[in-house]
Amino acid sequence: MNNELPKIDEKNGIEYHLEGDYYIPNLTMPKQEKITLNKYGRMRLNYIKEHKKADYSIMLLDGTLNTHIKEIQETAENRVNQIIKQLKDNSDLTEEMKNTDMLYWVGTMSAIKNQAEEIILNELIYV
């Protein structure tokens, strides 16, 4: 008489393997694309982990987390550059100021960059 349970459960289709006296389900996570995180990707990942735990778990198990993070970081990078360009065009900065009034130029560009990043954080990262 064969006492072994079937390797595939007919009800739910889960495959099992025998380990000692126990049948263990063969559960694997889907393969995910490897990505290199930039500043915005790390910030989004940390925000989802800490404040959107259910979304994080669902995306991790579905295999869509890396795709989501990659999309957010690319969008954020493009959007920051676009906003910086718009704000710079609307300001009184000129390329000549780099040589004539460097401290003013650097300070203004720093303020523009900070303003653009603040917009991105509220639009994409912390939502």
N, C-alpha and C positions, 0 to 999 in steps of 0.2 A: 504494500500500500504506500502510495506517495503522499507524504505530509506537506510537501512544498506548496506555498501559495502561488498563484499565477504571478508572473513577472509584470503584467500590466493589469491594473484594476479596470474592470469593464465599465464601472459606473462613471469614473472621472477621467479615465485614460492615462493616469499617472503610472509611470514605469518605476519598478522597485528593484533593488538588488539586495542579496542576502549578505549580511555582515554578522558573523557569529550566529546567534539564534534570532536575530531581528532583521526584518525587512525595512530598509531605509529608502525613502523616495529619492529618485534621481532628479533633483531640482537644480537647474542651472540658470544663471542670469544671462540675458542676451548680450552678445558682444557689443561693446560701445566704442565709438570712434575716440582715439586718443587726441587730446587737445592740449595746447599750452595756454594756460590762463594768464591773462593780463590783469591789470588792476581792477577793471570793471567786472571781469569774469569772477575773480576772487570775491569781490564785494557782493555780487549777486548770489554766488554759491553760499557764502556765509549767511546772508540775509534769509535765503530759503531754508537753510538748515535750522536757523534759530527761531524764525518767526512763521514759517509756512511748513511745518513738519509733515503734514499730510501730503502736500504737493510734492515735497522733496522725496518722500517714500514712494509715492506713485510714479514719479518720473524715474527714480532710480530703478524700480522694479520693471517698469516698461522699457527701460533702455533709452529713454529720451532726455535724460538729464544733461549729458554732454552736448547734445544737439542744441538744447535750450540755452545753455551757458554760452556756447560758441556764437549762437545767433545774437544774444544780448550783448556780448562783448564787441562783436563786429559792428552792430548797430550803434552802440554807445560811442565807439571810437570815431565812426563816420559822423555821427551827430555832433560830437564835441568839436571836431574840426570845422564842420559847417557853421556852428554857432560862433566859434572864435572868428572865423572869416567875416561873418555878418556884423558882429560887434566891432571888429577892427575897422571895417569899412564905414560904420556909422560914427566912429570916434574921430578925433582930430589928429591921429597918428599918421606920420608919413615915414617913408624909408629914410629920408634925410635926417630925421630925428635920432636915428640910431647913432649917428656920428656927432650931431650937435648937442643933443640933450639926452644922453644915454640913460641916466637915472630915471627921468620922467618916462621914457619909452619902456624901460624894463618894468617899472612900477605899474604902468597902465596895462601892459601886456599880461602881467601877473594877475591883475584885477579882472581882466577880461577872461583869462583862463579859469580862474576860480568861479566866476559867474557862470560860465559855460558848464563847468563840472557840476555845479549846484543844480542847474536845470536838468542835467542828465540823471543825477541821482534821484531827483523827484519824479522824472518821467519814466525811467527804465529800471533802475536798480532796486529802489525801495517801494515797489508796488506789488 
